[in-house]
Amino acid sequence: MMQRGDRLIEAIAQIGKIVLEKQGEGSVVDQLVENPGYPACVLVAVRADEEGNVVWEGCEIEECGSDYKKYLFRSGSSRGTNYSPTAKITTIENTYEQKVIGWFRTVTRKMDHPVLRAIEQLLVQKKEAILQELREKLSLLTDRSLISLKMNGSYLYDCEPFRDAFLHLVHEKDMELSARDQVCAICGERKDTVIGKLSVFRFYTLDKPGFITGGFDEAKAWRNYPVCLSCKAHIEEGRKFVESHLHYRFYGFSYFVIPTLLIPAGKDVLDELLQYLTDGKKDIRVHQEQADSFMTTEEDLLGLMQDYDNSLSLQLLFLQKIQSAERILLLIEDVLPSRISELFQAKKATESLLYREGDHPFHFGFLRTFFRSGVYDKYFLQVVEYVFQKKPLSISFFAPFFMEQLRADFYDYEAGDWSFVNKTRQALAVVLFLEQAGVLVRKGEKAVQGKFAQLFDAYGGQLESPEKQAVFLLGALTQMLLDIQQQKRGSKPFVKQLMGLKMDEKAIKGLLPKVIGKLEEYESYYASHRQLAEEISHLFLSSSPSWKLSVDELNFYFACGMNLSWKVKEIVANKEEK
């Protein structure tokens, strides 16, 4: 049975396989060899016969050229050995002793191979003579050089003992838990060897129950997720590609967007997508226009995926690095292009309702504002998951987070600081986006009658009851009063009557006469204000005897009314003109 995480590894293996096919990489060895990037190589030539006798034939020097694989180079620990006796020369004495002879010592302790043991003995016995000739050869060079070996005129890549030892060292850690003649979980083929302790991912370990099916018996670990050596190489290459091309920052986290093949017909689409990224177009452009994102202000793969069909899906992997370990914070699976398209439509609808075009592109940074980093990370990522999976949330979940930030900025509002205004607009944008995305269920779907029907239809998805509508409109009327105070006095002293936005039902109901009284005091209780006050009074009378609204919800609706007072003002002004 497939577990969470298995499809992630399969998707990365698929990417790695496509990348290697495009590069023309064939065998497992080809995929593991690295390009040393050095212009020259000095070679120690040996000859071995069938009886295992080995002789030194001298040293030779050559230009490396483009065929670097023949040297079988793969770097290891800086203080230890590489995966073959090919090494970058620092000082010839140290490199010969540590990287060449040291390699043979390591291998002959782990593998019983007579030829390699005989070569080790030869290199030790002839050490001084070999080093003297190597110094002479290197004195002819002016650039950096490798050191490697040839056996019977063949490079290491073509010598089976060296290839076997190379693979043994590369896979040594993974081979600790392995089995023979088993079916690989990725390619589905029966292979000579499968491994069960995959070290490609630091989060894929045997001590994490989320990736284990049968408990913690290490001897049977290969049963959990057996992988053949070819597919392991695909996973390694896929991981490199994902880290290079599909890695993004996300408000204190990092995340990977991993395209996943759903049906065979989608392979051409996946090929095309990977080619875009291979060509260096991490900043993907669609039809010559820059693709945007609702994740951050950085472009990502989502802008392109919205135009594809559902032959592919995306997996979003959110990780947190803690020293050398990687902790999975969230894995969102099976995000279809059709869902991404819905989210982009929700983003555009939100922007058109609240901002001038291009003014404030909506992204998850608006949401992050209300979920403080290091404090509410868990809840923030939960909302992100629910958005992609289209799972329902309620306004009562968000209200406490919104109000914590809005109250913090409200204290400076009287002095003219605009943070409260801007953050209230951001909170409104989050609500509208979530409604459009089908996450925050619109409660106000019934036809609303009266002057403000159009307003509540556009912005009042959560304002389904008379009491909520009354509080919203009271917020708008209060903001009109504050604007008049600012104009006439240069300050907004009535802000103190709002109790730091901690008003309960009783305080809210008692606020309306105070606002009317203050407007009359300023001789500014115009017909538009009177109409609005009458509507609020009517809604109060129509409301439930007991409101069943939290203080956070009440004050959030009130703050939203303050923020959209200009919309309310337009409506009552139009009515007054008529």
C-alpha positions, 0 to 999 in steps of 0.5 A, a space after each residue: 500500500 502506498 504511503 504519504 511520501 512514496 509518491 514524492 520519491 517516485 515523482 523525483 525519480 521520474 524527473 531524474 530519469 528524464 534529466 539523465 535521458 536528455 543528458 544521454 547518461 546510460 549506466 549507473 556508473 555514468 550517473 555517479 561519475 563527476 567532472 573534475 574540471 582539471 585540464 591535465 592528468 598524470 597516470 600511474 600505469 600498471 600491468 596485471 596478469 591472470 595469476 595476479 602478478 602486477 608490475 609498474 610500467 611507468 608514468 604518463 601525462 595527458 590532457 583531460 579533454 571532454 571524456 572525463 568519465 574514463 577517470 572514474 572520478 567522484 570526490 569524497 571526504 577532504 581528509 579521507 579518500 575519494 570513491 576511486 584512486 583518481 584525485 586532484 593533486 594538492 601536493 603530490 606526496 600527500 595526494 599519493 599517500 592519502 588519496 591513492 594508496 589510502 583508497 586501496 587500503 580502504 577497499 582491500 579492507 572491505 572487499 576481497 579482490 586479489 588484483 587490487 590488493 596486489 596493486 596496493 602492495 606494488 604502489 607501497 613498494 615502488 612509492 619512492 620511484 613512482 613519486 620521483 617520476 611523478 614529480 618529473 612529469 608534473 614539472 612539465 605542467 603549468 596548470 592543475 592536474 589529476 592523478 589516476 591509474 591505468 591497468 593493462 592500458 585501460 582507464 579505470 572506467 573500463 576496468 571491472 575491479 575498479 568499477 565494482 569498488 567504485 559502486 561498492 563505496 558509493 552505495 556502501 551506506 545504503 547497502 547496509 540494509 539490502 536484499 537480493 532478487 526483489 522487486 523495486 518499488 519505483 520501476 516495478 522490476 525484479 532486480 539483483 539488489 534492492 536497498 531499504 535505507 535510502 540516504 538520498 533524503 535526510 528526512 527519509 530515515 528509519 526512525 520516522 513512523 510516517 515512512 515506515 510500514 512494519 515497525 522498526 526492524 532494521 533487518 527488514 527495512 528493505 520491505 518498507 520501500 525497496 529501491 534498486 540501484 538504477 532508481 536510486 541514481 534517478 532519485 539522486 539526479 532528480 533531487 539535484 534538479 529539484 534543488 536547482 530549479 524548483 526550490 523557493 523561499 516562503 516566509 521563513 520556510 523553503 518549499 519545493 514544487 515537484 511536478 508529478 506524472 499522473 497518466 502516461 500522456 502527460 510525459 510530453 508535458 513534463 518533458 516540456 516543463 523540465 526543458 523550460 527550467 533546464 534552459 534557465 527559466 526559473 523566472 518562467 514566462 508565459 506567452 512573453 508575459 511574466 508569470 506571477 504567483 500567489 505564494 510570494 512576490 517571487 515567480 514560481 512554477 505555479 504561474 505556468 502550471 495553471 495553463 496545463 491540463 490535469 495530466 500532471 499534478 504538483 506536490 508541494 514540500 515544505 522543509 525546515 533545515 535544522 543543522 544538517 537534518 531536514 524536517 518535513 513541515 508539510 507535504 501537499 499532494 495531488 494539486 491539479 492545474 485546474 485547482 491552481 487556475 481556480 486560485 489564480 482566478 481568486 487572486 485576480 477577483 480579490 485584487 479587482 475588488 480592493 485595489 487598483 490594477 497592479 497596485 497590490 498583487 495578492 499573495 500569501 504574504 497578506 496571510 502571513 501578516 496575521 500568523 507571526 513567524 515562529 509563533 503561529 507557523 503551524 496554523 499558517 501552514 495549515 491554512 496553506 494546505 487547506 487552500 490547495 486542498 480546498 478544505 473548509 475553514 470558518 471566519 471564527 478561526 481567523 478572527 483572533 489572528 486578524 484582531 491580534 495584529 489590528 489591535 496592535 496597530 490601532 493604538 497609533 491610528 489616532 496619531 495618523 499611522 496608516 498601519 491599521 488601515 493597511 492591515 485591515 485591507 490585507 485582512 479583507 483581501 485574505 477573506 475575499 481570496 479564501 471565499 473566492 477559492 472555496 475555502 471560506 464558505 460564503 454565508 451571505 448567499 441569500 439575496 440581500 434587500 435594501 440600499 446596501 444589497 450590492 455592497 453585501 453581495 460583493 464584500 459580505 460573504 460572511 455578513 449573513 445576519 442582520 447583527 453582522 451587517 449592522 456592526 459592519 455599517 456602524 464601523 463605516 459610520 464611525 469612520 465617517 465621524 473620525 474623518 470629520 474630526 480629523 478634518 476639523 480638529 486635526 485628530 480623531 479623539 473619538 477613537 478612545 470610545 472604541 475600547 481598543 477594538 475590544 467592544 462586546 455586544 453591549 458596547 457596540 449597541 451603545 456606540 450608535 447614539 454616541 456617534 450620532 451625538 458627536 456628528 450633531 455636535 459637529 453640525 455634520 449629521 447630514 442626510 446621508 449619515 441619517 440614512 445610514 443610522 436608520 439602516 443600522 437601527 433597523 438591522 439592530 431591531 431585526 437581529 437575534 436577541 442573543 448574538 452568539 458572536 465572539 468579541 474578535 468577530 464583532 470587532 473584525 466586522 467593525 474594522 472591515 466597515 471602517 475600512 470600506 467606509 468609502 464604499 458605504 459613503 458612495 452608496 448613501 451619497 448616490 441615494 441622497 442625490 436620487 
